[in-house]
């Protein structure tokens, strides 16, 4: 699992930081998470292949999370895309996109499948042979979801030293062993899989929690994830303003990370009132040591981060 943060600023873009957008890569699949203004330019800077983006997840319909979407889709069209695109987002995302195409008299060479979300409970919205994606219901001024990406359990590793001691085991048996099945000899003797294989490689997980009021009931859903991105628009001194605007402070985000026992916390969505964003990490580290600041366009490799 590799994460590239394309933007993490709050509502108003600045010359230093871009609005919310992230690119998650796992098993050669790209998942675009939110699409604030300028996202396609950031994708260019990240040297991401547009053709590998087939699934876009929009947390909510505030502009700093979605205003870059129509531009990106238009570029796909200009580049001659024919592969279908899946867009997951709140009810209204379909109308949001289609009315812009209509008024600009644009057209698509590719099909867009809109999966509009309305549930206030966590739900599985995407699954393939390698990964699950669930919604994380949040509490903001409008209907909002975070997203939980979980790699499926991986195949076990073969213990070739032990396998080599049993002549009956052939190459055609390897896959069943990787699946965790025991081996049965011609005499009917059962050899435990645990003797013939080693533990599976770690399956990584990532939780993205965009704009939200402090919401500790998400802890049970994101328990033990490897990396958590959680908005932290304000410092604790402006806790009352965070509550009024339905945002979170850095200390509250750290509290969520600590209670959920995540390995790393990435802070983001900082208010423009702060010129030095290091103050967010300093506050969060008071209760959660593994708190990180985002870095635009830097690739975060989970395998290297978590050893």
N, C-alpha and C positions, 0 to 999 in steps of 0.2 A: 504494500500500500504506500503510495506516494501522494503528498498533498502540495499543491502550489497555490498559494494565496495570491489572487490577482488584485484584490482590493479589500480594505477593511475599515474605511472611514465611515462616519455617520452621514447624515442626510446631505450635506452640502459638499460636493467635490472640492478638493484643494489642489494646488500645484504640487504638493508633496505626496498626497495619498488619494487613492481611488475608492469609489464606493464598493459595497460588498459584492464579491464574486470569488469563487474558489473552483479549482479543478482537482478532482480526486482520481487517481489512476490505480487500478488493481487488475491483475490478470490481463493486462493489455487493453482494458476497458477504460474509457473516459466518462466521468460523471461531472457535469457542470452544475455547481450549486450556487444559486442566485446569479443575477446578471445585471448589475448596476451599470450606469452610464460609463462608456469607454471599455467595457469588458472585452470586445473583440480586438481592440488595440493591445490590451494586456496579453491576450492569447497569442497575438503575433509576437510580442516581445518574449513570451515564454517559449516560442517556437513549437507551440502545440499544433498538431495536425487537426484541422477543422473536420476532416472526414471521419475522425474517430469519435467525434462527439455525437452520440445518438440519443442521449438521455439528459434532459435538463430539469432540475428541481428548483422551483421557486417557492421560497418560504412564505412570502406575503406580497401584497400588491402596492406597497409603498415604493415610491420612485427610485430610491437609492438601492433597491433590490431587483428592479425589473425594467428600468428605463433603457437599458442596453440590449434588451431582448429583440426588439423589432429590427434594430440595426444588424444584429448578428444573423437573424433569420434572412434578412435581405441579402447579406453577403453570401450566405449559403446558396441562395437562389442565383446570384450573379456568378458564382463559381461553378454552376451547373450541377448542383447536388441532385441526386435522384433517390438516395436512401431515405426511408421514412425517419421522422424525428418524433420522439416521445417527449412531451412536456407535462410535468407533474406540478400542479399548483392549485391555489384556492379557486373555488367557483368564481368565474368571471375572467379567468386567464384567457379563455378561448375568445370571448368578446373583445377583450383588451387587444389581442393580436389581430383578429380578423377585421375590426373596424379600421385599424391603421392601414392594413393592406387594401381595404375597400376605398378609403378616402385618397390614398396615394395611387390608386389604380395599378397596384402591384399584383403579381401572380406568383405561384409557386410551381416549380418543377417537381417538387417532392411532397409527399403526404405528411401532414402534421397530425399526430394523435394526441389529443388533449385529454389528460386524466385529471379531472377536476375533483378536488378534495373538499369534503364538508364535515367529516367526522371529528368529534372532539375527543375521541379515544385513539390510542396508538393503533395503527393498522399497517399490515404488510402491503406495500404498493408496488414493489418490484422484486423479481426473483429470476435468477438464471442458474446455471449449474455451479456457479462459483460464489455467489453473493446474495444476501438479502438486504433490502432497504425498507426501513420502517419510518413512519411519521413519529415525531415527538411533539404532541400538542403543547403549544406555548400560550402565554397570556399577554397579548399586546392590544393596541387600540383597535386593530382589525384582526380578522381571522388569520392566524399564523401557525405554521408548523416548523419545527426543526426536523432534521433527518438523521437516522441512525443507520450506518453502513456496517454490515457484519459479514466477514468472509465465512464461508461454510467450512466445516471441519475438513482438514486436508488428509490425504492418504498417509498411512503409516510408512515408516522407512524400513527397508529390508535389512535384516541382520545377516549379511552374507557369510559371516564366519560360522554361524549356527546352521544356516541353510546348507552350506557346503558339506556338513556332516551327514546329511540325509540325501542319499542318491536318488530316492524316489521323487524328490521335489524338482520339477522341471520349470523352464521359463514360463510356460503357459499357466503355471500355478501362482506366479508372482502377484498378479493383479488381485486375486482373492485374498492373498496374504496382506496386501496393502489395505484392503477393505476391512481387515480385522478378523478374517475368518481363520479358524483352526485348520490344521492339515491332518487328514486321515490317511494312514498308510494302507497298503493292500491287505495287511493283516488286521486292519480295523483299529489300530492304535491311534488315539487322538493326541496330536502334539499341539500344545497350547500356542496360540498366536503370539502371546507375550514373549515366548522363548525365541520365536523366529523373526520378530520385528522389533523396531524401536519406536518410541513415541512419535506422533505426528508433529510436523512443524507447527509453530504457533499460527493461529488464525487471527488476523488483526481486526480491529474495530475502530470506528470513528464516529463521533457524535457532533453534529453541527447544530448549535442553538443560537439562532439569530435573535432579533428584537423580542424582548420579553421582560415582564415584571419578574422579580425574584420568585421562583416557582420550585420549591424544594420537592414537590411530589414527582418531579421527573427523575429523581435520584434512583428509584428502583428500576427504571427502564435503562438507564445508562450505567448501571453498576459495573465497575471493573473494565470499562472501555479503555483502550490504549491511549487515545488522544481525544480530548474534548475541546471544541471551540465554543466559547460562551461570550456573548456580548457583555461589555462592561463600559457603558456609555459615560458613567460618572464615577467620581471618587465618593467615599463614604460621607464626606462632609456635605455632599449634595444628595443625600439619601432621600430627602423629602421631594426633591425635584425628580429624582429617578422614579419614585412612586407616582407622582403626578403625571409624568409622561409615559409611564409603564415601560421603564427600562431597568437595568440592573447596575449595581456598583461593582467595582473590582473586588471588593471584599466579599460581597454576596456571591459572585461568580466563583471565587476561591472556596467559599463555604460549600457550594454545590459540588465542586471537584473533590473536596476532602471527604464529604459524606458519601459520594459515589465511589470513592477509592479508585479514581482514574489514575493513570500513570503520568500524564502530562496535561496541562491546561494551557490553551492559547487564548489570550484576551484579544478583544477587538471592538469595533464600532465605537471608537472614541469620539467624544464631543469635541468640536473645534475650539472650544474655550481653552483647551489644554495644549500648549505649544511643546511641552516636553512629555511625551507619552511614557517615558520610563517610570513616571509616578504611579502608573497603573500596576506595573509589575512589582514595584516596591510595596504597594499596599497589599496586593494579593499574596505575596510571599510571607506576609506576617502569619498566615494560617495555612498556606499551601506552597511548599517550597518549589515544586516543579511547575512554576508558573512562567510562561514565556510570552514575549511580545511577538506579534506577527512580523514577517519580513516579506514585502511584496516581491514576487517572482522567484523567491528562493524555494527550491524543491526540498521538502521535508520527507525523507525516507524513513518510514516507521521502523524498518528492520535495523537501521543504523542507530536510530534514536533510542530504541528500546532493546537493550542487551542484557 
